[in-house]
Amino acid sequence: MPVEFLGIGGTNDGSETHPRSGLAFDKDYTLRLARAHEDHGWDRVLFAYGSGSPEPAQAAAYVATKLDKLQILLAHRPNVSYPTFAAKTFATLDQISDGRLTVHFITGGTDHEQQREGDYLTKDERYSRTEEYIRIVKKAWTSREPFDHEGEHYKFADFVSDVFPVQQPRPRVSFGGSSPAAYKAGGAEADIFCLWGEPLADTAAQIESVKQAARDAGRTDTPRIQVAFRPILGATEELAWEKAYRTVDAIKARTGGVKGVNPFTRRHKLTEPENTGSQRLLEIAERDERFDRALWTPTAAATGGAGNSNALVGTPETVAQALLDYYDLGVDILSARGYDMVNDTIDFGRHVIPIVREEVAKRDRERAAAVPAAREIAVDG
């Protein structure tokens, strides 16, 4: 099966290791980072969402008008707009980008962050709302006839959009989470289910949970699986590990060391996170620092399990083989984001992506060759 690579559509140069040097929305940097992805073999970039961050659909539209190939993954929280309005926004952006849009729906990981924009639902209520929201958006994308809706969270009558996506029947829907409620909602509605990088055994168990949720929802297909990492590369293993320890030291210098008294983002606490995904990352970090071929957890521990935070450390060859281990589990969308975003994007694109693509193509050729051979054996038998 084909493999895809997702990067980050950052709007400024800040990261966990250093504060931004300019505005929250730096147009020149946003385009430079996006172009680094397009020029070095990446498929798409994520425009993330935060309560006080630049509006991601606007940033994505800006990039889409400047670049021809790079695809867009747009993060969206259902609490910030009505689903019919959102469906029109997404369809318009799909038109602007000539059919390069995927929408990533975020339910919300912390009550406090959600409340900053007026969302006071409980976590379970938010998941229920997201599931209903996605169903409405899908229908608005595809229905050419007016329709009514009356559900738990939304009620309207006689809606039909006058703008439709380029992609037919609709753009893909992306979803993430690590709780039973997330598996249920994403298993029912998502085309892509997103996970944060965990050890192989834990990831395999999560994939099975997503598949079971899809079966429980009556689906005959299952969502594609995406897994996210923070690659730390070096020309040698020794240099890569030296860089990894420098990275963690830089994170701790920003957060206040072991006590972690200075969060570098308002979206995530450094201790006692509410969301299951971050809790899982911290529990894994307590188990051990290193797992499998290259997974390293101190970066997650230093950030309080904030989002995509577990690292893959090593030479490009080591990191590529680690990614292939996840591909062999059934992960066909690989998400990666460095700490020096432009330079790390270029290095990963030059040195890791080609190895992974070549090995995946080799696996596909071997699989294709094995099918006729198996048929011949069966006939002879």
HUUR-V800433 format. One record per residue. N is the residue number from 1. SS is DSSP state (~ for helix, > for strand, _ for the rest). NEAR is the number of other ideal C-beta (glycine too) atoms within 8 Angstrom. Layout:
# HUUR-V800433
[[N	SS	NEAR] [N	SS	NEAR]]
This chain:
# HUUR-V800433
[[1	_	5] [2	_	5] [3	_	11] [4	>	9] [5	>	14] [6	>	15] [7	>	13] [8	>	9] [9	_	17] [10	_	9] [11	_	12] [12	_	13] [13	_	12] [14	_	7] [15	>	9] [16	_	12] [17	_	9] [18	>	8] [19	_	6] [20	_	9] [21	_	6] [22	_	7] [23	_	6] [24	_	8] [25	_	9] [26	_	12] [27	~	7] [28	~	6] [29	~	13] [30	~	16] [31	~	12] [32	~	9] [33	~	15] [34	~	14] [35	~	10] [36	~	12] [37	~	13] [38	~	11] [39	~	6] [40	_	12] [41	_	7] [42	_	14] [43	_	7] [44	>	14] [45	>	16] [46	>	12] [47	>	14] [48	_	9] [49	_	9] [50	_	9] [51	_	8] [52	_	5] [53	_	10] [54	_	8] [55	_	6] [56	~	14] [57	~	12] [58	~	8] [59	~	14] [60	~	15] [61	~	11] [62	~	11] [63	~	15] [64	~	13] [65	~	6] [66	~	8] [67	_	10] [68	_	4] [69	_	5] [70	_	14] [71	>	11] [72	>	16] [73	>	14] [74	>	14] [75	>	11] [76	>	14] [77	>	13] [78	~	13] [79	~	11] [80	~	6] [81	_	7] [82	_	6] [83	~	13] [84	~	11] [85	~	8] [86	~	13] [87	~	13] [88	~	11] [89	~	10] [90	~	17] [91	~	13] [92	~	9] [93	~	15] [94	~	14] [95	~	10] [96	~	9] [97	_	14] [98	_	7] [99	_	9] [100	_	10] [101	>	15] [102	>	14] [103	>	13] [104	>	13] [105	>	13] [106	>	9] [107	_	14] [108	_	11] [109	_	11] [110	_	12] [111	~	9] [112	~	6] [113	~	12] [114	~	14] [115	~	9] [116	_	9] [117	_	9] [118	_	6] [119	_	10] [120	_	6] [121	_	9] [122	_	6] [123	~	12] [124	~	7] [125	~	8] [126	~	15] [127	~	14] [128	~	11] [129	~	14] [130	~	13] [131	~	12] [132	~	13] [133	~	14] [134	~	14] [135	~	9] [136	~	14] [137	~	14] [138	~	11] [139	~	10] [140	~	13] [141	~	15] [142	~	9] [143	_	10] [144	_	4] [145	_	5] [146	_	7] [147	>	9] [148	>	8] [149	>	11] [150	>	4] [151	_	8] [152	_	6] [153	_	7] [154	_	11] [155	>	6] [156	>	8] [157	>	6] [158	>	7] [159	>	11] [160	_	9] [161	_	12] [162	_	3] [163	_	7] [164	_	6] [165	_	13] [166	_	8] [167	_	10] [168	_	5] [169	_	5] [170	_	9] [171	_	12] [172	>	9] [173	>	14] [174	>	15] [175	>	17] [176	>	12] [177	_	14] [178	_	10] [179	_	10] [180	~	6] [181	~	10] [182	~	14] [183	~	13] [184	~	13] [185	~	17] [186	~	15] [187	~	19] [188	~	11] [189	~	11] [190	_	13] [191	_	8] [192	>	14] [193	>	14] [194	>	13] [195	>	14] [196	>	14] [197	_	12] [198	_	12] [199	_	9] [200	~	10] [201	~	6] [202	~	10] [203	~	15] [204	~	9] [205	~	8] [206	~	11] [207	~	13] [208	~	8] [209	~	10] [210	~	15] [211	~	10] [212	~	10] [213	~	13] [214	~	13] [215	~	10] [216	~	8] [217	_	9] [218	_	4] [219	_	9] [220	_	2] [221	_	5] [222	_	9] [223	_	13] [224	>	9] [225	>	14] [226	>	15] [227	>	14] [228	>	12] [229	>	14] [230	>	14] [231	>	12] [232	>	15] [233	>	14] [234	_	13] [235	_	5] [236	_	7] [237	~	9] [238	~	7] [239	~	9] [240	~	16] [241	~	10] [242	~	9] [243	~	12] [244	~	14] [245	~	8] [246	~	8] [247	~	13] [248	~	11] [249	~	8] [250	~	12] [251	~	13] [252	~	12] [253	~	7] [254	~	12] [255	~	14] [256	_	8] [257	~	7] [258	~	4] [259	~	5] [260	_	13] [261	_	6] [262	_	7] [263	_	10] [264	_	7] [265	_	7] [266	_	8] [267	_	9] [268	_	13] [269	_	8] [270	_	10] [271	_	6] [272	_	4] [273	_	14] [274	_	8] [275	_	11] [276	~	9] [277	~	13] [278	~	15] [279	~	10] [280	~	13] [281	~	15] [282	~	13] [283	~	8] [284	~	15] [285	~	13] [286	~	6] [287	~	5] [288	_	7] [289	_	6] [290	>	6] [291	>	8] [292	_	8] [293	_	8] [294	_	11] [295	>	15] [296	>	13] [297	_	15] [298	~	11] [299	~	16] [300	~	15] [301	~	11] [302	~	12] [303	_	14] [304	_	14] [305	_	14] [306	_	13] [307	_	7] [308	_	10] [309	_	13] [310	_	16] [311	>	16] [312	>	15] [313	>	12] [314	>	15] [315	_	11] [316	~	11] [317	~	8] [318	~	13] [319	~	15] [320	~	12] [321	~	10] [322	~	14] [323	~	13] [324	~	11] [325	~	11] [326	~	12] [327	~	13] [328	~	6] [329	~	11] [330	_	7] [331	>	12] [332	>	11] [333	>	14] [334	>	16] [335	>	14] [336	>	13] [337	_	10] [338	_	14] [339	_	12] [340	_	8] [341	~	13] [342	~	11] [343	~	8] [344	~	13] [345	~	15] [346	~	10] [347	~	12] [348	~	14] [349	~	14] [350	~	9] [351	~	10] [352	_	16] [353	~	13] [354	~	9] [355	~	11] [356	~	15] [357	~	10] [358	~	8] [359	~	10] [360	~	13] [361	~	8] [362	~	8] [363	~	8] [364	~	9] [365	~	8] [366	~	8] [367	~	8] [368	~	7] [369	~	8] [370	~	8] [371	~	8] [372	~	7] [373	~	8] [374	~	8] [375	~	8] [376	~	8] [377	~	8] [378	~	7] [379	~	6] [380	~	5] [381	_	4]]
